[in-house]
Amino acid sequence: MLDPKQRKRLMRDRRAQIGLVIVAMIIGAAIFAPLLAIHDPIGIDLAGMLEGPSADHWMGTDIQGRDVWSRLVYGARVSIAVGVISQGIALFLGVLLGLIAGYYGGWIDELVMRLADVTLAFPTLLLLIAMVAALQPSMVVVFATIGVVGWAGMARLVRGQVLVVRQLEYVQAIRALGARDRTIIMKHVLPNVIAPVVIAATLGVAGAIMAEAALSFLGLGVQPPTPSWGSMIADGRDLDQLRNAPWTSVFPGVAIGASVLGFNLLGDALRDALDPRYVENRMPSDSQMQKESGLPNEAELATAAAPQSGTLP
């Protein structure tokens, strides 16, 4: 997807560097959670409840005496899983319906876009709460619900790109030669819409993490005793606990903010790296290049070449 120049621009972007480091740390914590956790994330120890950070409990303990650090690294698994799985569902539905609607048009386009309009008409969080509440809250339901709700924006993005690509001359020529629609869509249309889809999916992971945290905070997300950053904040939302043991809410809140920031920075850097206008915006002007090189510009050359008063030509 990225050519060498785009890859080089991406790697030189400070936002991409910071975003990759943050995302890599979160993914690493999720993969190596059993090695990083120093205590059982669901083990209850009422005798050690609300202990402050120490050598034994790096980030303290919560109201039930569970180690906050251990629950934090295991909660990263839920956040990464919901981001990847839910965006996978949204990508599959959005890309498929967007390709069909944009390529064929007509009543198919109208049907898909009206369904997308209905989905986007409801506030996302309220729609998620309604769908999860109607079902039995579980990890599978949360993943599927966030993915299904997110298809509409992806479908509209893909449809807009397909409407442009299908009018290109080489696509029209392939259709005139009798190529099947499936071949045209998969080999010639889809590759031209991948770049904006990848950018949207990267930014969508951050939104999915926030949505899961919000549902877990309300008790409609991942159910106890499975560690989740949103439920960790909910466990420490008592005002007295916020005053006397702020670490129970601060650390999971920082984790959510860092993960969202990492994916957003990475998505923004990808957008700039894949933007064809990047080179035009970043290229220095002719005057800047001449100043940096020390060479005279055209006005200076003309002045130097003009005859001076009192001298013979």
C-alpha positions in Angstrom: 0.0 0.0 0.0 2.9 2.4 0.8 5.5 3.1 -1.8 9.1 3.7 -0.7 8.7 7.5 -0.7 5.5 7.3 1.3 7.0 4.9 3.8 10.0 7.2 4.2 7.7 10.2 4.8 5.8 8.2 7.4 8.9 7.1 9.2 10.2 10.6 9.4 6.9 12.0 10.8 7.3 12.6 14.5 3.6 11.8 15.1 4.1 8.4 13.5 7.1 7.7 15.6 5.3 8.6 18.9 2.1 6.8 17.8 4.0 3.6 16.9 5.8 3.6 20.2 2.6 4.0 22.2 0.7 1.4 20.1 3.6 -1.0 20.3 3.8 -0.7 24.1 0.0 -1.4 24.5 0.2 -4.3 22.1 3.2 -5.6 23.9 1.5 -5.3 27.3 -1.5 -7.2 25.9 0.6 -10.0 24.5 2.9 -10.4 27.4 0.4 -9.7 30.2 1.0 -13.0 32.0 4.7 -12.1 32.2 4.2 -8.5 33.2 1.5 -9.1 35.8 2.9 -9.5 39.2 -0.3 -10.6 40.8 -3.5 -12.4 39.9 -5.7 -9.7 38.2 -8.9 -11.2 39.6 -7.5 -12.3 43.0 -9.4 -10.5 45.9 -7.5 -9.5 49.0 -9.7 -7.5 51.3 -6.9 -7.1 53.8 -4.9 -5.1 51.3 -7.7 -2.9 49.8 -6.8 0.6 48.6 -3.1 0.3 49.3 -1.0 3.0 47.7 1.7 2.3 45.0 4.6 0.3 46.5 7.2 -2.2 45.6 4.7 -5.0 45.9 1.9 -3.2 44.2 3.4 -0.8 41.6 0.1 1.0 41.0 -1.6 0.2 44.3 -4.7 -1.9 44.8 -8.4 -1.2 44.3 -11.5 -1.4 46.6 -11.3 -5.2 46.6 -7.6 -5.5 47.1 -6.8 -6.4 43.5 -3.5 -5.3 42.0 -4.2 -2.3 39.6 -1.1 -2.9 37.5 -2.0 -6.5 36.8 -5.5 -5.5 35.9 -4.2 -2.7 33.7 -2.0 -5.0 31.5 -4.8 -7.6 31.2 -7.3 -4.9 30.4 -5.0 -4.0 27.4 -6.1 -7.3 25.9 -9.7 -6.3 25.9 -9.0 -2.8 24.5 -6.8 -4.2 21.6 -9.3 -7.0 20.9 -12.3 -4.7 20.7 -10.4 -2.3 18.5 -9.2 -5.0 16.0 -12.3 -7.2 16.0 -14.9 -4.4 15.9 -13.1 -2.6 13.2 -12.7 -5.8 11.3 -16.5 -6.2 11.3 -17.0 -2.5 10.4 -14.5 -2.9 7.5 -16.1 -6.0 6.2 -19.6 -4.6 6.2 -18.7 -1.0 5.2 -16.3 -1.9 2.4 -18.6 -4.6 0.9 -21.7 -2.4 1.0 -19.8 0.7 -0.1 -18.3 -1.1 -3.1 -21.7 -2.5 -4.2 -23.5 0.8 -3.7 -20.9 2.9 -5.4 -20.3 0.6 -8.4 -23.9 -0.4 -9.3 -25.8 2.7 -8.1 -29.5 2.9 -8.7 -31.9 1.4 -6.2 -29.0 -0.5 -4.5 -27.2 2.7 -3.8 -30.4 4.3 -2.5 -31.1 1.4 -0.2 -27.6 1.2 1.3 -27.3 4.9 1.8 -30.7 5.2 3.5 -29.7 2.4 5.9 -26.5 4.3 6.6 -28.4 7.5 7.1 -30.7 5.8 9.6 -27.7 4.4 11.5 -25.9 7.7 11.6 -29.1 9.6 12.7 -28.8 8.1 16.2 -26.1 9.2 18.6 -23.5 6.4 18.5 -23.3 5.9 22.3 -27.0 5.8 22.7 -27.4 3.3 19.9 -24.7 1.1 21.5 -26.4 1.3 24.9 -29.7 0.4 23.4 -28.3 -2.6 21.4 -26.2 -4.0 24.2 -29.1 -3.5 26.7 -31.4 -5.4 24.5 -29.0 -8.4 24.4 -27.1 -10.1 27.2 -24.0 -8.0 27.9 -20.9 -10.0 27.1 -17.5 -9.6 25.3 -18.8 -11.0 22.1 -21.9 -8.8 22.1 -19.8 -5.7 22.7 -17.4 -6.5 19.9 -20.2 -7.2 17.4 -22.3 -4.2 18.4 -19.5 -1.7 18.1 -18.5 -3.2 14.7 -22.1 -3.2 13.4 -22.7 0.4 14.5 -19.5 1.5 12.8 -20.2 0.2 9.3 -22.2 3.2 8.1 -19.4 5.7 8.1 -17.1 3.3 6.4 -19.6 2.5 3.7 -20.2 6.2 2.9 -16.4 6.7 2.6 -15.9 3.8 0.3 -18.9 4.7 -1.8 -17.6 8.2 -2.4 -14.2 6.8 -3.6 -15.9 4.2 -5.9 -18.0 6.9 -7.5 -14.8 8.6 -8.6 -12.8 5.5 -9.6 -15.6 3.9 -11.7 -15.6 6.9 -14.0 -11.9 6.6 -14.8 -11.0 5.8 -18.4 -9.2 2.6 -17.8 -12.2 1.2 -15.7 -14.5 2.1 -18.6 -12.2 0.4 -21.0 -12.1 -2.8 -19.0 -15.9 -2.8 -18.8 -16.1 -2.3 -22.6 -13.8 -5.3 -23.1 -16.3 -7.4 -21.3 -14.7 -8.0 -18.0 -16.9 -9.3 -15.2 -18.1 -6.9 -12.5 -16.5 -9.0 -9.8 -13.1 -8.8 -11.5 -13.3 -5.1 -12.1 -14.3 -4.4 -8.4 -11.7 -6.7 -6.8 -8.7 -6.0 -9.1 -9.2 -2.4 -10.3 -11.6 -0.6 -8.0 -10.8 -1.9 -4.5 -7.0 -1.3 -4.7 -7.8 2.4 -5.3 -9.9 2.8 -2.2 -7.7 1.0 0.2 -5.6 4.0 1.4 -8.5 6.0 2.9 -10.0 2.9 4.3 -6.8 2.0 6.2 -6.7 5.6 7.6 -10.3 5.5 8.7 -9.8 2.0 10.3 -6.8 3.2 12.2 -8.7 6.2 13.6 -11.7 3.9 14.2 -9.7 1.7 16.6 -9.4 4.7 18.9 -13.1 5.2 18.8 -13.8 1.6 19.5 -11.6 1.6 22.5 -13.4 4.7 23.8 -16.8 3.1 23.1 -15.9 -0.1 25.0 -14.6 1.9 27.9 -17.9 3.8 28.0 -20.0 0.7 27.9 -17.9 -1.0 30.6 -18.1 2.1 32.8 -21.9 1.9 32.6 -21.9 -1.9 33.4 -22.9 -2.9 29.8 -19.5 -3.9 28.5 -17.1 -6.6 29.5 -18.6 -8.3 32.6 -16.6 -8.9 35.9 -14.3 -10.4 36.8 -12.7 -9.8 33.4 -10.4 -6.7 33.7 -11.5 -3.7 31.6 -10.2 -0.2 31.7 -13.7 1.2 31.7 -14.9 -1.0 34.6 -11.7 -0.1 36.6 -12.7 3.6 36.4 -16.2 2.7 37.4 -15.0 0.8 40.4 -13.1 3.9 41.6 -15.7 6.6 40.8 -16.8 7.0 44.4 -16.0 10.5 45.6 -14.3 9.5 48.8 -12.2 6.9 46.9 -11.2 9.5 44.3 -9.9 11.7 47.1 -8.1 9.1 49.1 -7.1 6.5 46.5 -7.0 8.3 43.1 -4.7 5.7 41.6 -7.7 3.3 41.1 -9.1 5.7 38.4 -6.2 7.7 37.3 -4.1 4.9 35.9 -6.8 3.3 33.7 -7.8 6.7 32.6 -4.3 7.5 31.5 -4.1 4.1 29.7 -7.3 4.9 27.7 -6.0 8.4 26.8 -2.6 7.1 25.8 -4.1 4.4 23.6 -6.5 6.8 21.9 -3.7 9.3 21.4 -1.4 6.7 19.9 -3.9 5.5 17.3 -5.0 9.0 16.4 -1.4 10.1 15.9 -0.7 7.1 13.7 -3.8 7.7 11.7 -3.0 11.4 11.2 0.5 10.5 10.1 -0.8 7.9 7.6 -3.2 10.4 6.2 -0.4 12.9 5.5 1.9 10.2 4.1 -0.7 9.0 1.6 -1.9 12.5 0.7 -0.7 13.3 -2.9 -0.7 17.0 -1.9 1.9 16.4 0.7 4.8 16.9 -1.6 3.3 20.2 -2.9 2.7 21.5 0.6 6.2 20.5 1.8 8.3 21.4 -1.2 10.2 24.7 -0.6 9.5 27.6 -3.0 12.1 28.6 -5.7 13.1 31.7 -3.7 13.7 29.6 -0.5 15.8 27.2 -2.5 17.8 30.0 -4.0 18.4 31.6 -0.6 19.5 28.3 0.9 21.9 27.6 -2.0 23.2 31.2 -2.1 22.6 31.6 -5.8 21.2 35.0 -7.1 17.6 35.1 -8.3 16.4 36.5 -11.7 15.8 40.0 -10.3 19.4 40.2 -8.9 20.8 39.0 -12.2 18.8 41.6 -14.2 20.0 44.4 -11.9 23.6 43.3 -12.2 23.3 43.1 -16.0 21.7 46.6 -16.4 24.2 49.4 -17.4 25.1 51.7 -14.7 24.7 55.5 -15.1 27.8 57.3 -16.2 29.3 54.2 -17.8 29.5 53.2 -21.4 27.4 50.1 -22.5 
